[in-house]
Amino acid sequence: MSTAGDVKASTTTKNGTFYSSWSEFLAISSYGTILSKDMGITSGNYNQNGIASNTEALICKLSPLTIANNKCKDSKKTGNSGVAFNSTSINRVVKRYTLTTDDDNSAKTLNNIDLSHDYTLSGSRYRYTYLSGDATINEAGEDLLGITHIIYSRGNITINTNLKTSPNVTDISDTAQYIIISEKDIKIAAGVQRIDAWLVAKNGKVDTCANYRTVDSGSGDLVSSATCNQKLTINGPILAKQLYLKRTYGAGVGTNSSAVAETINLPASALMWSYYQSRSYPQAYTTYLRELAPRF
């Protein structure tokens, strides 16, 4: 997980047990806070089932995989790594997986999308859905196998159905991927439970329960334990200006209190797909230039 600013994740203490979100791997904030006593996320897996209490003395222990540019014991918080953040990754993904020419005639104006047939271009291994404005994905069709389906929109994209890739992979060429790119926001409906896709909101946010709002985000009724209570799993990276994780699964009683509401994975299948892409369509980027004095 990498961000330029604060990680604003709520924490909860229930029956003397402290719960919060956590990152299994590296957590980096360039200039903000990742964990303080009242806000943020832990790293590693120390807090996956909750801990007895949250005190300032535990902040460092709960953050073994958080990069910090300050002394945790002194500041009583983690973050502020000083590692510069930029949008290079987002821009490269958008450039790599969007049309090379801006052909307005190929853009579809669709409010309701069925990905099984709503695509502009199609090849043996690629499908491309190019949208001119806001749209909602309501149907996905069969699980993807050996296909990369790119959905690009100049407006907001709402995901109202599960998006799955097929588990029946016998060769690396069978790996499949959805890549969803929005110039604005990607909104995930409350009933969606699984998304096997890259989610790229170039200039906006990814909202995992867009039907409901938090105090400072969204529209509609407020999020509660009775709403946004479906477990969500996203298998793929997320690149966005903001990420709002609003699911409340696990906010029940007893042992269910420690159930995970949202899981974001980077599965081996995504890495295999990436390797196959690089092997099939290799590209080299110039990352550094320096002029040298002529040699006489």
C-alpha positions in Angstrom: 0.0 0.0 0.0 1.4 3.4 -1.0 -0.1 6.8 -0.5 1.0 10.4 -0.4 -1.3 11.5 2.5 -3.0 10.1 5.6 -4.6 6.7 5.9 -8.0 7.6 7.4 -9.3 4.2 8.6 -11.5 4.0 11.6 -10.6 1.8 14.6 -13.0 0.1 17.0 -12.8 -1.2 20.5 -15.4 -3.8 21.4 -15.6 -5.6 24.7 -12.0 -4.6 25.5 -10.7 -5.8 22.1 -9.2 -3.4 19.6 -9.9 -3.9 15.8 -8.6 -2.1 12.8 -7.6 -2.7 9.1 -4.2 -3.9 8.3 -1.7 -4.4 5.4 -0.1 -7.8 5.1 2.8 -6.3 3.3 4.5 -3.0 3.0 2.7 0.2 4.0 4.1 3.6 2.9 2.9 7.2 3.3 5.0 9.9 1.8 4.0 12.7 4.1 1.0 11.6 6.1 0.2 9.3 9.0 -0.5 5.6 8.7 -1.3 4.7 12.3 -1.9 6.8 15.4 -3.8 5.9 18.6 -7.2 6.8 17.2 -6.9 6.3 13.4 -5.1 4.3 10.7 -4.1 0.8 9.9 -1.5 -1.7 11.2 0.9 -3.7 9.1 1.9 -7.3 9.2 -0.6 -9.7 10.8 -0.4 -8.8 14.5 -3.9 -7.4 14.5 -5.8 -9.8 12.3 -7.9 -11.1 15.2 -7.9 -8.0 17.3 -5.7 -7.2 20.3 -6.4 -6.7 24.0 -6.2 -3.0 23.8 -4.6 -0.2 21.8 -2.1 2.0 23.5 0.6 4.4 22.2 3.2 1.9 23.3 1.8 -0.7 20.9 1.8 1.5 17.8 5.3 0.6 16.8 4.8 -3.2 17.5 1.7 -3.2 15.3 3.6 -1.6 12.4 6.6 -3.9 11.5 6.1 -3.4 7.8 5.4 0.3 7.8 8.2 2.6 6.5 8.6 5.6 8.7 10.9 8.6 8.6 10.4 9.5 12.2 11.1 7.7 15.5 7.9 5.9 16.3 8.6 5.7 20.0 8.9 9.5 20.2 6.1 10.6 17.8 3.6 7.9 18.8 2.6 7.4 15.2 3.9 5.9 11.9 4.2 7.2 8.4 5.8 10.3 7.0 8.4 8.2 5.1 9.6 10.9 2.8 9.4 8.5 -0.1 8.2 10.6 -3.0 4.9 9.7 -4.5 4.0 10.4 -8.1 1.4 9.3 -10.7 3.8 7.6 -13.1 2.3 4.1 -12.5 -1.2 5.3 -13.2 -0.2 7.2 -16.3 1.7 4.2 -17.7 -1.2 1.8 -17.2 -3.6 4.2 -18.8 -1.3 4.8 -21.7 -0.6 1.1 -22.2 -4.2 -0.1 -22.1 -6.1 2.6 -23.9 -6.5 3.2 -27.6 -3.5 4.7 -29.4 -5.8 7.1 -31.3 -8.7 9.1 -29.7 -11.4 7.9 -32.1 -14.7 9.4 -30.9 -16.6 7.3 -33.3 -15.6 4.1 -31.5 -16.9 5.4 -28.1 -20.1 3.8 -26.9 -22.8 5.6 -25.0 -24.1 3.0 -22.7 -25.9 3.2 -19.4 -26.1 -0.5 -18.8 -23.3 -2.8 -19.9 -23.2 -6.5 -20.5 -19.5 -7.3 -20.9 -20.3 -10.5 -22.8 -21.1 -8.5 -25.9 -20.7 -4.8 -25.2 -17.2 -4.1 -26.6 -15.9 -1.9 -29.3 -13.0 -3.9 -30.5 -12.2 -7.6 -30.2 -9.3 -9.8 -31.1 -8.2 -13.3 -30.3 -7.0 -12.3 -26.8 -8.3 -8.8 -26.3 -11.7 -7.1 -25.8 -12.0 -3.4 -25.5 -15.1 -1.5 -24.2 -14.7 2.3 -24.9 -17.2 4.5 -23.1 -17.8 8.2 -23.7 -19.5 8.9 -20.3 -20.9 7.4 -17.1 -21.9 3.7 -17.3 -22.9 0.8 -15.1 -21.6 -2.8 -15.5 -24.7 -4.9 -14.9 -23.7 -8.2 -16.5 -20.3 -9.9 -17.0 -21.2 -13.1 -18.9 -18.9 -16.1 -18.5 -15.8 -16.1 -16.4 -12.8 -14.8 -18.5 -10.4 -17.4 -19.8 -7.4 -16.4 -21.9 -8.9 -12.9 -22.6 -7.9 -9.5 -21.4 -10.9 -7.2 -21.3 -10.2 -3.5 -21.0 -13.1 -1.2 -20.0 -12.2 2.5 -20.4 -14.6 5.4 -19.6 -14.2 9.2 -19.7 -16.9 9.3 -16.9 -17.7 7.3 -13.8 -17.9 3.5 -13.9 -20.3 1.7 -11.5 -19.7 -2.0 -11.0 -23.0 -3.7 -10.2 -22.0 -7.4 -10.7 -19.3 -9.8 -9.8 -16.4 -9.9 -12.2 -14.5 -13.2 -12.3 -11.7 -14.8 -14.2 -11.9 -18.6 -14.8 -10.0 -20.9 -12.5 -9.6 -23.5 -15.3 -6.1 -22.4 -16.3 -3.8 -25.1 -17.7 -1.2 -22.9 -19.4 0.1 -19.3 -18.9 -1.7 -18.3 -22.1 -5.0 -19.1 -20.3 -4.5 -16.3 -17.8 -7.1 -13.6 -18.1 -7.7 -10.1 -16.7 -10.2 -7.3 -16.5 -8.7 -3.9 -16.5 -11.1 -1.1 -15.6 -10.0 2.5 -16.2 -12.0 5.5 -15.4 -11.0 9.1 -15.9 -13.2 9.9 -12.8 -14.6 7.5 -10.2 -15.1 3.7 -9.9 -18.1 2.9 -7.8 -18.8 -0.6 -6.5 -22.4 -1.5 -5.5 -23.2 -2.8 -2.1 -24.1 -6.3 -3.3 -20.9 -7.0 -5.2 -18.7 -9.6 -3.5 -15.8 -10.4 -5.9 -13.9 -8.4 -8.5 -11.0 -10.0 -10.4 -9.7 -6.8 -12.0 -7.3 -3.9 -12.0 -9.1 -0.8 -10.9 -7.7 2.5 -12.1 -9.5 5.7 -11.2 -7.1 8.2 -12.9 -8.5 11.4 -11.4 -10.9 10.2 -8.8 -11.7 7.6 -6.2 -12.6 4.0 -5.8 -15.6 3.5 -3.5 -16.4 -0.1 -2.3 -19.9 0.7 -1.3 -21.1 3.6 -3.3 -24.8 3.2 -2.3 -24.1 4.6 1.1 -22.0 7.5 2.5 -19.6 8.1 5.2 -19.5 11.4 7.1 -17.2 13.0 4.5 -17.8 10.9 1.4 -20.6 9.7 -0.9 -24.4 10.2 -1.0 -27.4 8.4 0.4 -27.9 7.0 3.9 -24.9 6.6 6.3 -23.0 3.4 6.3 -23.9 1.1 9.3 -23.6 -2.5 10.3 -26.9 -3.1 8.6 -25.7 -1.7 5.2 -22.7 -2.5 3.1 -22.5 -5.8 5.0 -21.5 -8.1 2.2 -17.9 -9.3 2.2 -15.8 -8.0 -0.7 -12.7 -9.5 -2.3 -10.7 -7.6 -4.9 -8.1 -9.7 -6.8 -5.9 -7.1 -8.4 -4.2 -3.8 -7.8 -6.0 -0.5 -7.2 -4.6 2.9 -8.4 -6.6 6.0 -7.5 -6.5 9.4 -5.9 -8.6 8.2 -3.0 -9.7 4.8 -1.8 -12.8 4.4 0.3 -13.2 1.0 2.0 -16.7 1.1 3.5 -17.8 -2.5 3.9 -19.1 -3.5 7.4 -19.1 -7.3 7.2 -17.8 -8.6 10.5 -19.5 -5.9 12.5 -21.7 -8.5 14.2 -21.4 -10.2 17.5 -19.2 -12.9 19.1 -16.5 -14.4 16.8 -17.9 -12.6 13.8 -16.5 -9.4 15.2 -13.1 -10.3 13.8 -14.3 -11.4 10.4 -12.6 -9.5 7.5 -14.9 -7.1 5.6 -12.7 -6.4 2.6 -9.7 -8.2 1.2 -7.5 -6.8 -1.6 -5.1 -9.4 -3.0 -2.4 -9.4 -5.6 -2.7 -13.1 -6.6 -0.2 -15.2 -8.5 -2.6 -15.3 -11.5 -2.2 -11.5 -11.9 1.6 -11.9 -11.8 1.5 -14.7 -14.4 -0.8 -12.6 -16.6 1.6 -9.7 -16.3 4.6 -11.9 -17.2 2.7 -13.3 -20.3 1.9 -9.7 -21.4 5.5 -8.6 -21.1 6.6 -11.7 -23.1 4.0 -11.2 -25.8 4.2 -7.4 -26.1 7.6 -6.3 -24.8 8.2 -2.6 -24.2 11.2 -0.8 -23.0 11.0 2.6 -21.1 13.7 5.2 -20.9 14.1 5.9 -17.2 17.3 7.9 -17.1 19.2 10.2 -19.5 22.5 11.9 -19.0 24.7 13.8 -21.4 28.5 13.0 -21.3 31.3 15.1 -22.5 32.7 14.1 -26.0 35.7 11.9 -26.0 38.7 13.1 -27.9 
